[in-house]
Amino acid sequence: MSDLTGKVFMVTGGESGIGQAIALRAARDGAKVVVAGLNSDGLNDTVSTMSNYSGEGFAKPTDVTNQEQVRDMVAATVDRFGRLDGVVANAGAFVKQTSFAEMDLEDWNRVLDVNLTGVFLTLQETLKVLLAQGEGGSLLATGSSTAIRPIPGMIPYTASKGGVHQLMRALAIELAEDKIRCNTVVPGVTRTQALMVGGPEYASRGLKYVPMDELVEPDELAALVSFALSDEAPHMTGTLLKVDAGRTSG
């Protein structure tokens, strides 16, 4: 178990799935956690469960594509806890799978707005606080194995996550002197509510690309993220932290 005692983090997309698992694990490891997202009921459920670990935090409904709302999220966190140690930019969006030739511009824009512009806004507003504090910190984003090994029909998602991977690598270089570490967790086909809504057949189609033929569990990703956020990983930066059951190697 990693030690995040006394640290303050925000997690976007914290109402379910990977984001919820990350928030709960960070709280369990001693952090104060602010969870942000669009689903207030889900956010409140996360905060309620955090209390089982004596975790301190609160929910902040936030649209990560709205700069003012992102600024409010960061300001509310600092107002409540007096500082900030980093963020996990996890909020993401999918659209229906379709060929590139038949893709709607609206779908393309929606995925890029949430998955790439939303990450940009979240990281930039967090970074302003970290630079002002002058004590280093950690920026972490959720990427995807599809950015390394694409799946047919998922071009907007693949492109957006590829952008996230490169953004985090570039930031790792730019912010190295400031001791602000920038990493990307790269999930494979993960057992989330969004995946399971499609039913066993849908999950099975995803597993045909996975050598281990097993779904990744959100808690496994969360444990790695907690370590990456902690002082136990002081030189981990610019890294793709892959938990994909061999998908990108298969």
N, C-alpha and C positions, 0 to 999 in steps of 0.2 A: 504494500500500500504506500502510495506517495504522500509526502507531507506538504499540504497547502495551507497550513495553519496561519491565520492572520492575513491571508491574501484575499484580494477582491477581484472577481472576474464577472464578465457578462457573457451570456450564451444566447445567441439569436437562434430562432427556430427551436426554442426550448420547451415547446408544448407537447412534443411527442417524439418517438423514434430515437434517432441518434442524438439529437440535441437534448432531449430529456435525460437520456442515459448519461451524457457528459455532465449535465448540471447536477444530477444526483450523485455521481461519483465525486465530483469536485467538492460538493457539500460534505459528503462522507469523509473526504480527506482533509477537511478542516477549513475550506474556503467559504467566504461569503459570496453568494451567487445571485446575480440579477438575471432573470430569464425574460427574454423578449420574444414576441411573435404576434401573430394575428388572432390566434384562438385563445380568448381570455379564459375559457373553462379549462383548456389544456394547461395553460400557464399556471393557473391557480392549483390545479392538481399536482403539478411539479413542485410548486412551493410547499404545498401541504405534505407531500411525501418527503421533501427535504427536512422537514421538522422532525421526522423519525430519526434522523441522524444528528439531531441538534444543530442542523445547518441553518444559518441565518441568511435571509435574502428576501427578495420580493419580486413580484411580476410587474412587467412594464409593457403593456400592449404597444407594439411598434411595427410600422411598415418600413422595412429596411430600404425601400426605394424612395422614401421621403426624407430628405436631408434634415428638415426641421424636427421630425420625429426621432431620427437617430441622434441628433444633438440633445434632444430632451432626455433620451435614454441615458446618454453618457452623463449629462448634468445631474440627473436624478440619482445616479449611482454615486457620484462624487459627493453630492449633498448629503446622502444617507451615511456613507461610510468614510468620507474624508480622503479617500485615495482610490486608485485603480491600478491593478497589476497586469491587466490584459483582457483579451476578448477571444471568444471562439465564434467566428463568423460562420455559422452553420445553416442559416435560413436558406432554403432552396425551393425551386419550382420545377415541375415537370409539365409536359404537354403530351397529347396523344402521339403514339408512334405513327409516323407517316414517311413517305419518300420525300426527298428534297424537292423534287419537281412539283409536288402537291402541297407543300408546306405553306401555311398562312403567315403573312408578315406579322400579324397580331400575336401568333404563338411564338414566333422567333423573338419579337421584342419583349414579350412577357418573361421568357426564360432568361434572356440576357440582362434585363432590368433587375431581376431578383438575384440571379446567381453570380453576376459579375459586377454590375453597378452597385447592387446592395452590399456586396463585400467591400468594394472600394469605399463607399460612404462609411460603413461600420469601422473599417480599419483606420481611415483618415481621422475621423472624430475621436477615436480612442487614442491614436498616436499623438494628437495635440496634447492630451493630458499626460501621457507618458513622457514626452519630451519636456514638458513644463516641470514635471516632478524630478527629472534627471536621475532616476534610479533604475533605468533599464525597464524590462517588462517582456511580455510575450504576446505576440499576435499569431493566432492559429486560425486556419480556414479549413473547411471541409471540401475536399476535391472529389475525385471519382476515378475508379479504374477505367471507366469508359473514355476518359481523356487520354489514356495510354493505349488501351485496346478497345476501339469503338465497337458499338453494337448497332446493327442496321436499324434505321428508323429513328435514331435518337440524336440527330445532328445538332439541334440547338443546345441540348443538354451537354453533349460532348464538347462543342465549341466553347460554351461558357465555362465548363470545368477546366478545359485546357488553358483558358485565360487565367483562371484562379491559380493554377499550378505555376505559370510563368510570373504572375504578379507576385506571388510569395517568394519566389527565387530572387526576383529583382529587389524586393524590399529587404531580403536578408542581407544583400550586399550593401544597399544604401544605409541600412540602420545598424550595421555591425559595430561601428565606432560608438554608437549610443547604447550598446549592450541590450538592444531590443531584438529578441529572437523571433524569427518568422518561419513557421512550419505549416505543412499541409498534411492532414490525415486523409488517406486514400482508401475508402471502403470498397470492398467487393460487393457482391449481391448480399444484401443485409436483411435480416428478419425485422422489418419495420411494418407498421400498420399499413402504410401506403403500398407496400409489396403484397402483403397478405390479403388485402381487399380484392386483388385479382384472382385469388383462389389458388389451390395447389398447382393447377395446370400452368398458371402464369409464372409462379415461382420456379417450377420445373423447367420452363423454357429458359429462364435466366441461368439456371445451374448447368445447362449444356455447355457453357463457356468456362466452367470452373473445374479445374483438375481434381480438387479434393471432393467435389460433388456435395458440398455442404454450405449452408447459409452462414454468413458471419453474424455473430450476435452483437447487438449494440453495446452491451456491457464490456465486451472485449475491446472495442474501439475506445470506449470511455476510459478504460484503465490506461491505455497508451497515451491518450490525450492528457490525462492527469499527470502522468510522468513527464510529458513534454512541457507542461506548464510549470513544473516544479523546479526548485533550485538543484535538484539532482541531475538536471540535464543542462548545465550552464553553457555548453558549447554546441548544443543541438540547434542548428539553424539552417535554413535553406533546404530542408529535408522533406522528401515525400515519405510519409510514414504509412506504408502499405499494409493493410490487413484485408487480404482479398482471397484467401484460400487458394493461392497460386494462379488466380485469373490472369494477371498481367504477365505471367511467365509461361503460360500454357500455350 
